[in-house]
């Protein structure tokens, strides 16, 4: 059976019209809710929207900041999976013909009520998709939220919209934006993300990042398995510890699953190294810890850098050449995803002799995150790429911890254990007095900060498979998930 036939539309239950009008004050927004349409083909999802039947009107003389945007009145959607099978849902914004306000000036904030923060981004940065067939006169469509529901599971999503603070009067004046939002349910049983959630119980408790996983002698931890946290795009489910059911066979290679990203794509890392390489051939300036440097613009979540931005580091060129030789023919399966080269500087730790980057400070203080901090540097930042390296935070989420915190020689046999010194995408520090830059690295299930440039390290590439990836298998080394 082909991929197209395996993807069954389960339900398209909610249609909400959002009318955004910018006139002379060009911050005037009007939203009118017109109710629901139930067009179930396969009645698994039940959706309720908490409506303000009088509509919501926001009067703002000018575009507003993100902090102000998430404080505005939005709307909530409750989704219940009434069946026993895993269901993936996509929240799709269909942009209607006649809209004159460009996507790059519309901000979207969304979160599950169980999440701490809103995932915020420009509409233009969300994945394009085919317009919902029931909606007429649609110019374009984007997936603004994606997630999974296990059988009988319920979730509530809050969605807010506002005009981006950076919009100028010329860009926003006398413009309008008209859209319809639909929620579409898709059978997730044979997708890679659905299989991961079906085969693992999610551990709700946050692990103790200071101890690592699995535990060393005389210490205890929360346990190996599948956990969840937030990234820049929503809920991320990540593997931690000595797990044995996260193997994937793809492109004639064996990979390990790192996590389901907040956008539904699945992050992988190769099981074996592809060679040795330096992070950068030069290390006598702080900018050389950047995945690219001398960037044309600062790489942020709202304006991420691509392969065309700035001067590429040695490792970036190495990985992209390897991609062209080994993965280019599988390009349609691989998602364009975030890679975080966090070059933000710790104000509390840096001094006149040494610059400390926040990845090292987070690991040292057991305060890791899958969110990427914005930086004011013209090197590093957030990238949207087909291939990259894991961040040091991702290694710690997987069960690794700082070497000098729990016994230098103690080995962690987590699923990212490797005897080699392997590169990460995260900078450590720059010694001003010695003109020497360092990158964080991993070895023997632990992490450390001694990767002085331009020392060679082993390279384990990371890619992201698209959310609709169909697979067979059970995820073990003997029967890995295999991409159809």
ROSE-126914 format. One line per 4 residues: number of its first residue (from 0); for each residue x, y, z of C-alpha. Coordinates in steps of 0.5 Angstrom, whole numbers, padded with zeros to 4 digits. Each point is the difference from the previous one (the first is absolute). Example, Ala and Ser with C-alpha at 12.3 -4.5 7.8 and 13.67 -1.06 7.14 Angstrom:
! ROSE-126914
0 = 0025 -0009 0016; 0002 0007 -0002
This chain:
! ROSE-126914
0 = 0000 0000 0000; 0003 0007 -0002; 0001 0005 0005; -0005 0005 -0003
4 = -0005 -0006 0002; 0002 -0001 0007; -0001 0007 0002; -0007 0000 0002
8 = -0004 0007 0001; -0003 -0002 0007; -0004 0007 0001; -0001 0007 -0002
12 = -0004 0003 0005; 0002 0007 0002; -0001 0006 -0005; 0001 0006 0003
16 = 0001 0007 -0004; 0005 0005 0002; -0001 0007 -0003; 0006 0005 0001
20 = -0001 0007 -0002; 0005 0005 0000; -0002 0007 -0002; 0003 0007 0002
24 = 0001 -0002 0007; 0003 -0007 -0003; 0000 -0003 0006; -0008 -0002 0000
28 = -0001 -0007 0000; -0007 -0003 0000; -0002 -0007 0001; -0006 -0003 -0002
32 = -0002 -0007 0002; -0005 -0004 -0004; -0001 -0006 0003; 0002 -0007 -0002
36 = -0001 -0005 -0005; 0000 -0008 0001; 0003 -0004 -0006; 0002 -0006 0003
40 = 0002 -0006 -0004; 0003 -0004 0005; -0003 0003 0007; 0006 -0001 0005
44 = 0001 0008 0001; -0005 0004 0004; 0002 0007 0000; -0003 0006 0004
48 = 0001 0007 0000; -0001 0005 0005; -0003 0006 -0004; -0001 0007 0002
52 = -0007 0000 -0004; 0001 0008 -0001; 0007 -0001 -0003; 0006 0003 0003
56 = 0003 0007 -0002; 0007 0002 0001; 0001 0008 0000; 0007 0001 -0001
60 = 0003 0006 -0003; 0006 -0003 -0002; 0003 -0007 -0001; 0001 -0003 0007
64 = 0006 -0004 0003; 0000 -0008 0002; -0001 0002 0007; -0006 0004 -0001
68 = -0002 -0005 -0006; -0001 -0006 0005; -0004 0004 0005; -0005 0002 -0005
72 = -0007 -0004 0000; 0001 -0006 -0005; -0004 -0007 0000; 0000 -0007 0002
76 = -0001 -0006 -0003; -0001 -0007 0004; 0002 -0006 -0004; -0002 -0007 0002
80 = 0002 -0006 -0003; -0006 -0005 0001; 0003 -0006 -0004; 0006 -0005 0003
84 = 0004 0002 -0006; 0006 0005 0000; -0003 0006 -0004; 0005 0006 -0002
88 = -0004 0007 -0001; 0002 0006 -0004; -0002 0007 0001; 0000 0003 -0007
92 = -0001 0007 -0001; -0003 0001 -0007; 0001 0007 -0003; -0005 0003 -0004
96 = 0000 0003 -0007; 0000 0008 0001; 0004 0000 0006; 0005 0005 -0001
100 = 0004 0000 0007; 0006 -0004 -0002; 0002 -0007 0005; 0006 0003 0002
104 = -0003 0006 0004; -0005 -0005 0004; 0002 -0003 0006; -0003 -0007 0003
108 = 0000 -0002 0007; -0002 -0007 0002; 0000 -0005 0006; -0003 -0005 0003
112 = -0003 0002 0007; 0005 -0005 0003; 0006 0003 -0003; 0004 0006 0004
116 = 0001 0005 -0006; -0003 0002 -0007; 0003 -0003 -0006; 0001 0007 -0004
120 = 0002 0001 -0007; -0002 0004 -0006; -0005 -0003 -0005; 0005 -0001 -0005
124 = 0005 -0004 0004; -0005 -0006 0000; -0001 -0006 -0004; -0004 0001 -0007
128 = -0005 -0005 -0001; -0006 -0001 -0005; -0006 0004 0001; -0005 -0004 0004
132 = -0005 -0002 -0006; -0006 0002 0003; 0002 0007 0001; -0001 0004 -0007
136 = 0004 0006 -0003; 0006 -0002 0004; 0007 0004 -0002; 0004 -0005 0005
140 = 0000 -0004 0006; 0005 -0001 0006; 0001 -0005 0006; 0000 0005 0006
144 = 0000 -0006 0005; 0001 -0008 0000; -0001 -0005 0005; -0002 -0007 0002
148 = -0006 -0003 0004; 0000 -0007 0003; -0006 -0004 0000; -0005 0004 0005
152 = 0005 0006 0001; -0003 0007 0000; 0004 0006 -0001; -0002 0008 0000
156 = 0004 0004 -0004; 0000 0008 0000; 0001 0004 -0006; 0002 0008 -0001
160 = 0001 0004 -0005; 0003 0007 -0001; 0004 0005 -0005; 0007 -0001 0001
164 = 0004 0006 0004; 0005 0001 -0006; -0006 0002 -0005; 0001 0007 -0002
168 = -0006 0004 -0002; 0001 -0001 -0008; 0000 -0007 0001; -0006 -0001 0004
172 = -0004 0006 -0001; -0007 -0001 -0004; 0002 -0007 0000; -0005 -0006 0001
176 = 0001 -0008 0002; -0005 -0005 0000; 0000 -0007 0001; -0003 -0006 0003
180 = 0003 -0005 0005; -0002 -0007 -0001; 0002 -0006 0004; 0002 -0006 -0003
184 = 0001 -0007 0003; 0004 -0005 -0004; 0001 -0008 0002; 0007 0000 0004
188 = 0001 -0007 0001; 0005 -0002 -0006; 0003 0007 0001; 0007 0000 0003
192 = -0002 0005 0006; -0007 -0004 0001; 0004 -0006 0001; 0005 0003 0005
196 = -0006 0002 0004; -0004 -0006 -0001; 0006 -0004 0003; 0003 0004 0005
200 = -0004 0003 0007; 0002 0007 0001; 0004 0001 0006; -0003 0007 0003
204 = 0005 0001 0005; 0006 0005 -0002; 0006 -0004 0001; 0006 0002 0004
208 = 0005 0003 -0005; 0006 0000 0005; 0000 -0008 0001; -0001 -0002 -0007
212 = -0003 -0006 -0003; 0001 -0006 0001; 0002 0001 0008; 0007 -0001 0002
216 = 0003 -0004 0006; -0004 0002 0006; -0005 0005 -0003; -0007 0000 -0003
220 = -0004 0003 -0005; -0007 0001 -0003; 0001 -0006 -0005; 0002 -0001 -0007
224 = -0006 0001 -0005; -0004 0005 -0004; -0001 0007 0003; -0003 0006 -0002
228 = 0002 0008 0000; -0001 0006 -0004; 0004 0002 -0006; -0001 0007 -0004
232 = -0006 -0003 -0004; -0004 -0004 0005; 0000 -0007 0004; 0007 -0004 -0001
236 = 0000 -0007 0002; 0007 -0003 0001; 0004 -0006 0002; 0004 -0001 0006
240 = 0005 -0005 0003; 0001 -0007 -0002; -0006 -0001 -0005; 0000 -0005 -0005
244 = -0006 0001 -0005; 0002 0007 -0003; 0004 -0003 -0006; -0002 0002 -0007
248 = 0003 -0003 -0007; 0000 0006 -0005; 0004 0001 -0006; 0004 -0007 0001
252 = 0002 0003 0006; -0002 -0002 0008; -0002 0006 0004; -0002 0002 0007
256 = -0007 0004 0001; 0002 0006 0005; -0007 0003 0000; -0006 0002 -0003
260 = 0000 0007 -0001; -0005 0005 0001; -0002 0001 -0007; -0001 -0008 0000
264 = 0006 -0001 -0004; 0005 -0006 0003; 0007 0002 0001; 0005 -0006 -0001
268 = 0008 0000 0001; 0004 -0005 -0004; 0002 -0007 0004; 0007 0001 -0002
272 = 0005 0005 -0002; 0001 0002 -0007; 0007 0003 0001; 0004 0005 0004
276 = 0000 0007 -0001; 0002 0007 0003; -0006 0004 0002; 0004 0006 -0003
280 = 0007 0000 -0003; 0001 0007 0004; -0001 0001 0007; 0003 0007 0002
284 = -0006 0004 0000; -0007 -0001 0004; -0003 0000 -0007; 0003 -0007 -0002
288 = -0005 -0003 0005; -0006 0002 -0005; -0003 -0005 -0004; 0001 0005 -0005
292 = 0003 0007 0001; 0000 0007 -0003; -0007 -0001 -0001; -0004 0005 -0004
296 = -0005 0000 0005; -0001 -0003 0007; -0003 -0007 0000; -0006 0000 0005
300 = -0007 -0004 0000; -0003 0005 -0004; 0005 0001 -0005; 0004 -0007 0000
304 = 0006 0000 -0004; 0001 -0005 -0006; 0006 -0003 -0004; 0001 0006 -0004
308 = 0001 0005 0006; 0007 0002 0002; 0006 -0004 0000; -0001 -0007 0002
312 = 0004 -0004 0005; 0005 -0006 -0002; -0005 -0005 0003; -0006 0003 -0003
316 = 0003 0000 -0007; 0002 -0007 0002; -0007 -0003 0002; -0003 0004 -0006
320 = 0005 -0004 -0005; -0001 -0006 0003; -0008 0001 0000; 0001 0001 -0008
324 = 0003 -0007 -0001; -0004 -0004 0005; -0007 0003 0001; -0002 0005 -0006
328 = -0004 -0006 -0003; -0004 0000 0006; -0001 0007 0001; -0007 0000 -0001
332 = -0001 -0004 0007; 0005 0004 0004; -0003 0007 0003; 0003 0007 0000
336 = 0001 0000 0008; 0003 0005 0005; 0007 -0001 0002; 0002 0004 0006
340 = 0007 0003 0000; -0001 0004 0007; 0005 0005 0000; -0003 0004 0005
344 = 0005 0003 0005; -0001 -0001 0008; 0000 0007 0003; 0001 -0003 0007
348 = 0006 -0004 -0002; 0004 0003 -0005; 0006 0005 0002; 0006 0004 -0003
352 = 0004 -0007 -0001; -0006 -0005 -0002; -0006 0000 -0004; -0005 -0005 0002
356 = -0006 -0003 -0004; -0006 -0001 0003; 0000 -0008 -0002; 0005 -0001 0004
360 = -0003 0004 0006; -0006 -0004 -0001; 0003 -0007 0000; 0004 0002 0006
364 = -0006 0003 0004; -0005 -0006 -0002; -0004 0005 -0004; -0001 -0003 -0007
368 = -0005 0002 -0005; -0002 -0002 -0007; -0002 0007 -0001; 0005 0005 -0004
372 = 0002 0006 0003; 0001 0006 -0005; 0006 0003 0000; 0003 0007 -0002
376 = 0006 -0003 -0003; 0001 0000 -0008; 0003 -0007 0001; -0005 -0006 0002
380 = -0007 0000 0002; -0006 -0004 -0003; 0001 -0004 -0007; -0005 -0003 -0004
384 = 0003 -0006 -0003; 0000 -0007 -0003; 0006 -0003 0004; 0004 0003 0006
388 = 0002 -0002 0007; -0003 -0002 0007; 0000 0006 0005; 0004 -0001 0006
392 = -0007 0000 0004; -0003 -0005 -0005; 0006 -0005 0003; -0002 0002 0007
396 = -0007 -0001 -0001; 0002 -0007 -0003; 0003 -0002 0007; 0007 0003 0000
400 = 0003 0005 0005; 0006 0004 0001; 0007 -0004 0001; 0002 0003 0006
404 = -0006 0000 0004; -0001 -0007 0002; 0007 -0003 -0001; 0004 0001 -0006
408 = 0001 -0007 -0002; -0007 -0003 0001; -0003 -0002 -0006; -0008 0001 -0002
412 = -0002 -0006 -0005; -0006 0004 -0003; -0002 -0001 -0007; 0005 0006 -0002
416 = 0006 -0003 0003; 0006 -0001 -0004; 0007 -0001 0001; 0002 0006 -0004
420 = 0000 0008 0001; -0006 0002 -0004; -0001 0007 -0002; -0006 0004 0002
424 = -0003 0006 -0003; 0001 0004 0006; 0005 0005 0002; 0004 0000 0007
428 = 0004 0006 0001; 0005 0004 -0003; 0007 0002 0004; 0001 0007 -0002
432 = 0007 0000 0003; 0002 -0006 -0004; -0004 0001 -0006; -0003 -0007 0000
436 = -0007 -0002 -0001; -0003 -0007 0002; -0006 -0004 -0002; -0004 -0005 0005
440 = 0000 -0007 -0002; -0002 -0007 0003; 0004 -0006 0001; -0002 -0007 0004
444 = -0007 0003 0002; 0003 0006 0003; 0001 0007 -0003; 0005 0005 0001
448 = 0003 0007 -0002; 0007 -0001 -0002; -0001 0000 -0008; 0005 0005 -0001
452 = 0000 0002 -0008; 0003 -0003 -0004; 0000 -0007 0003; -0003 -0005 -0004
456 = -0006 -0004 0003; -0005 -0005 -0003; -0006 0002 -0004; -0007 -0003 0002
460 = -0005 0003 -0005; -0007 0002 0002; -0006 0001 -0005; -0007 0000 0001
464 = -0005 -0004 -0003; -0007 0003 -0002; -0006 -0001 0004; -0004 -0004 -0005
468 = 0006 -0005 -0001; -0003 -0007 0000; 0004 -0006 0003; -0001 -0008 0002
472 = 0004 -0003 0005; 0001 0001 0008; 0006 0004 0001; 0004 -0005 0003
476 = 0007 -0002 -0003; -0002 -0006 -0003; -0006 0003 -0003; 0001 0007 0000
480 = -0006 0005 -0003; 0001 0000 -0007; -0002 0006 -0005; -0005 -0002 -0005
